[in-house]
Amino acid sequence: MQSTLNELMKCVLAKSTQIKIWLIFFFSAAEDGLLKIWDSRAVSSVSSLDAGKPLYCIDCNSKLLLSGADQTVFAWDVRSLKLLKKMKSHSDLISGVQANTHQKELFMSCGSDELLCLYDMSQDDVISETIRSEQPLDMCGFYGENYDKQFAVTGAH
C-alpha cells in the first residue's frame, strides 16, 4: 500500500503546481485547471474541480478550499466542494493563498501585483482589506497565538 501511495504521489507531483494535505485527503492543483481531491486510503482521485484556467496555489482549513488562478481566487466548501465565491481581486498572477486555521471564515491571497488581499467570508463584502507592498509577493500567511497577524514574503533580496 505504501509503495502504491508513493508512486501515486510521484505521478501527482509531476503534473501539479502545488499539493496540500488535509486529514486523509490531499489536494493537487495543476496548470490544466483541475484541482483534484485524492483519498490516501483508496490511493485514488475521488473528485476534481475545474477552474477553467491554470491553478498555481492551493490551501485549506476545515471549512474552505482555496485556489489561485491568474487574477482570480476560488473559494469552495471543503466538504461539499460547492463553489462559494469566485473573486477577481488581483491585477496580475496570484502566487499564494492561505486559509486561517483558527478563524475559519478568514483567508488571504498575494500576488505579483504587489497586493496582499484579506478576505472574510462572513461579510457581504468579502474582501476586507488590501495592502500594497513595494515588491511582488511570493507567499503569505497567518501567525501569532491566535493566528491574527499576517505576513507576506517577497523574492527581492
C-alpha positions in Angstrom: 0.0 0.0 0.0 2.8 2.5 1.0 4.7 1.9 -2.3 1.5 2.4 -4.3 0.8 5.7 -2.4 4.4 6.8 -3.1 4.1 6.1 -6.8 0.8 8.0 -6.9 2.4 11.0 -5.1 5.3 11.0 -7.7 2.7 11.0 -10.5 0.7 13.8 -8.9 3.8 15.8 -8.1 5.0 15.6 -11.7 1.8 17.2 -13.1 0.9 19.5 -10.2 1.9 23.1 -9.3 1.1 22.6 -5.6 -0.1 19.9 -3.2 -1.9 20.4 0.2 -2.6 17.6 2.7 -5.7 17.7 4.9 -6.6 14.8 7.2 -6.7 11.7 4.9 -7.1 13.7 1.8 -4.6 15.6 -0.3 -5.4 18.2 -3.0 -3.4 18.9 -6.1 -3.6 22.0 -8.3 -2.3 21.9 -11.8 -1.8 24.0 -14.9 -4.6 22.2 -16.7 -7.1 24.0 -14.3 -8.0 20.9 -12.4 -8.0 20.8 -8.6 -8.1 17.1 -7.7 -9.1 15.6 -4.4 -7.3 12.4 -3.5 -8.1 9.8 -0.8 -4.9 8.4 0.7 -6.7 5.2 1.8 -8.1 4.4 -1.6 -4.9 5.7 -3.3 -7.0 7.3 -6.0 -8.6 10.6 -7.1 -12.1 10.8 -5.6 -13.2 14.1 -7.2 -12.0 17.1 -9.2 -13.0 20.7 -9.6 -12.4 22.5 -12.9 -11.4 26.2 -12.5 -11.1 26.6 -16.3 -7.7 28.2 -16.0 -4.2 27.2 -14.7 -4.1 26.8 -10.9 -0.9 28.0 -9.2 -1.6 27.7 -5.4 -4.0 26.0 -3.0 -4.7 25.9 0.7 -7.5 24.8 3.0 -8.8 24.7 6.5 -11.7 22.7 7.9 -14.2 24.9 6.1 -12.6 26.4 3.0 -10.7 25.0 0.0 -8.9 27.9 -1.8 -7.1 28.2 -5.1 -5.5 31.0 -7.1 -5.7 31.1 -10.8 -4.4 34.0 -12.8 -6.0 37.0 -11.0 -8.9 35.0 -9.5 -9.3 33.4 -6.1 -11.7 30.5 -5.9 -13.2 29.5 -2.5 -15.0 26.1 -2.3 -16.7 24.5 0.7 -14.1 21.8 1.6 -16.7 19.2 2.5 -19.4 19.7 -0.2 -16.9 21.0 -2.9 -19.6 23.7 -3.7 -18.1 26.9 -5.2 -18.8 29.6 -2.6 -17.1 32.6 -4.2 -15.0 33.4 -7.3 -13.2 36.7 -6.8 -11.1 38.7 -9.3 -9.1 40.6 -6.7 -5.7 40.9 -8.3 -4.4 42.6 -11.5 -1.6 40.1 -12.0 -0.7 36.5 -11.2 -1.7 35.2 -7.7 1.3 33.5 -6.1 -0.2 32.4 -2.8 -3.4 31.7 -0.9 -3.6 31.0 2.8 -6.6 29.8 4.9 -6.7 30.8 8.6 -6.8 27.6 10.7 -8.3 29.3 13.7 -10.8 31.8 12.2 -12.3 29.6 9.5 -14.0 32.4 7.6 -10.7 34.3 7.0 -8.2 33.8 4.3 -5.7 35.8 2.2 -4.0 36.0 -1.2 -0.9 37.6 -2.5 0.5 38.1 -6.0 3.0 39.6 -8.4 0.8 42.8 -8.5 2.3 43.6 -5.0 -1.1 43.2 -3.3 -1.9 41.3 -0.1 -5.7 40.8 0.0 -7.5 39.8 3.2 -11.0 38.1 2.9 -13.8 37.4 5.4 -16.4 35.0 4.1 -18.8 36.1 6.9 -19.1 39.6 5.4 -21.2 40.7 2.4 -18.1 42.5 1.0 -15.8 39.5 1.2 -12.5 41.5 0.6 -12.0 43.1 3.9 -8.6 44.8 3.3 -6.0 45.3 0.6 -2.4 46.1 1.5 0.2 47.2 -1.1 3.8 46.1 -1.0 6.7 47.7 -2.8 7.7 44.3 -4.3 5.8 41.4 -5.9 4.7 38.9 -3.2 5.6 35.2 -3.4 3.8 33.8 -0.4 1.6 34.9 2.6 0.3 33.5 5.8 -1.1 34.0 9.3 0.9 33.8 12.5 0.6 34.6 16.2 -1.0 32.9 19.1 -4.5 33.3 17.6 -3.4 33.5 14.0 -4.5 37.1 14.0 -1.4 38.6 12.4 -0.4 38.4 8.7 2.9 38.2 6.8 4.0 38.2 3.2 7.3 37.3 1.6 8.9 38.9 -1.4 11.5 37.4 -3.7 13.6 40.6 -3.5 16.9 40.4 -1.8 
